[in-house]
Amino acid sequence: MLRKNFIYLEIASLILMALHGIILFGPQILLLFALTYISSTAAELLALKTPIGCFGVKYKYDLKNPRFSSGINFFGVYPLEISLAWMELKYISFCLGVLIVSAFKLPEAAAIALIPLILVSLDFIIDPVSVFEKKLWKWESGSFYFGIPLSNFTGWYLVGLAPTLLYVISAGYPVASGKILYLLPVIFYALVFRNTPVMFKKNRTLALSGTFPAFLWLFLSTLSLMRIS
């Protein structure tokens, strides 16, 4: 049931995140969603439809997978559900980045570099389960890390960096205030750990190394919640 209704869950989550962002950052946060949508969709379509490998290795989505129940596929290769997921994961990473940078008074340049790292930490946990458990897409070749090509994570970083940089240039970098509103994205970020049991069953050592960055960001964001006023 969840797989068939996944698109509705995604849309509801995205609407709630947009409303949360408007309350927390103002309407200019919608620019971040738009930039993320444009950059991620462009990167995915380039990788799927051209010889340009934005993620290093060729891959293909299983468009018949029940989780892609919307049936909306851009150019017949890229499901709408993935576009929505990019925006959601980017927003969560952005909130945690703003929280940590504000709490520890880091410079703006560090913040721009930090947010894509938080985004990549999610992919370390999402990709192994999405490929081998949920079978949402398939790589032509992979690496020692659960068969996921390492270049994929470089691609994720660059796709995460572009909208962050453009947003900061256009709208400036916000300073975190108000613990309650930042608690929600921290909780959403923590939900990614639901994937870890599958990873541990496959390879305990790789699971520990792959989940460590996410544990680090979760720890720092939780600590940051206690530091900001």
CORNOR-V303437 format. One record per pair of residues at least 24 apart in sequence whose C-alpha atoms are under 8 Angstrom apart, sorted by the first residue. I is the first residue (numbers start at 0). J is the second residue. D is the distance in Angstrom with one decimal. If there is no record, write none. Layout:
BEGIN
I/J/D
I/J/D
END
This chain:
BEGIN
2/65/5.6
2/66/4.6
2/68/7.8
3/65/5.5
3/66/5.7
3/67/7.7
3/68/5.6
4/66/7.5
4/68/7.3
5/66/5.8
5/67/7.6
5/68/7.5
6/66/7.4
6/67/7.3
6/68/6.9
6/69/6.3
6/80/6.2
9/80/7.4
9/83/6.7
9/84/7.2
10/83/7.4
12/87/7.7
13/83/7.3
13/86/7.7
13/87/6.1
16/87/7.4
16/90/7.6
19/180/7.6
23/180/7.0
24/173/7.1
27/170/6.8
30/166/6.9
31/90/7.8
31/162/6.4
31/163/7.3
31/166/5.9
32/86/5.7
32/89/8.0
32/90/7.3
34/162/5.2
34/165/7.7
34/166/7.6
35/85/7.1
35/86/5.9
35/89/7.1
35/158/7.9
35/159/7.5
35/162/5.4
36/82/6.4
36/83/7.8
36/85/7.1
36/86/6.2
38/158/6.3
38/161/7.1
38/162/6.9
39/82/7.2
39/85/6.8
39/158/6.0
40/82/6.5
42/158/7.3
43/77/7.4
44/76/7.9
44/77/7.0
47/76/6.9
47/77/7.8
48/76/7.9
53/154/5.9
54/150/5.7
54/151/4.4
54/152/7.5
54/153/7.1
54/154/4.7
54/155/7.4
55/148/7.4
55/150/5.0
55/151/6.1
55/154/7.4
56/138/7.0
56/139/6.7
56/140/6.8
56/141/7.9
56/148/6.8
56/150/7.3
56/151/7.4
57/138/6.1
57/139/5.7
57/140/7.8
58/136/6.8
58/137/5.4
58/138/4.3
58/139/5.8
59/136/5.4
59/137/5.4
59/138/6.7
60/135/5.9
60/136/4.0
60/137/6.5
61/134/7.3
61/135/5.5
61/136/5.3
61/137/7.7
62/135/7.9
64/134/7.7
64/135/6.4
66/135/7.9
88/118/6.7
88/121/7.8
89/118/6.4
89/159/7.0
91/184/5.3
91/185/7.6
91/187/7.2
91/188/6.5
92/117/5.5
92/118/5.4
92/188/7.8
93/163/8.0
94/181/7.0
94/184/6.5
95/181/7.8
95/184/7.1
95/185/6.7
95/216/7.9
95/220/6.1
97/173/6.9
97/174/6.6
97/175/6.1
98/174/7.7
98/175/5.5
98/181/7.3
98/220/6.5
98/223/6.3
98/224/7.3
99/219/6.6
99/220/5.6
99/223/5.6
101/174/5.6
101/175/5.6
101/227/7.5
102/175/7.6
102/223/5.2
102/224/7.7
102/226/5.7
102/227/5.5
103/223/7.4
107/172/7.1
111/160/7.1
111/163/6.2
111/164/6.2
111/167/7.9
112/160/7.0
114/159/7.5
114/160/7.5
114/163/7.5
115/155/7.7
115/156/5.1
115/157/7.5
115/159/4.8
115/160/5.4
115/163/7.9
116/156/6.5
117/212/8.0
117/213/7.3
117/216/6.8
118/155/7.6
118/156/7.3
118/159/6.8
119/152/6.3
119/155/6.1
119/156/6.0
120/209/7.8
120/210/7.6
120/212/5.7
120/213/5.3
121/191/7.0
121/213/6.6
122/152/7.4
122/155/7.9
123/152/7.8
123/209/5.5
123/210/7.0
124/191/7.0
124/192/7.5
124/194/6.6
124/195/6.9
124/198/7.9
124/209/6.5
124/210/6.4
125/191/7.2
125/194/7.0
127/198/7.0
128/194/6.5
128/197/6.8
128/198/7.0
132/197/7.7
144/205/6.7
145/205/7.7
175/227/7.3
176/227/6.4
176/228/6.0
177/227/7.5
177/228/6.3
178/224/5.8
178/225/7.9
178/227/6.9
178/228/6.9
181/224/7.4
182/224/7.4
185/217/7.1
185/220/6.9
185/221/7.4
188/217/7.6
189/217/6.9
END
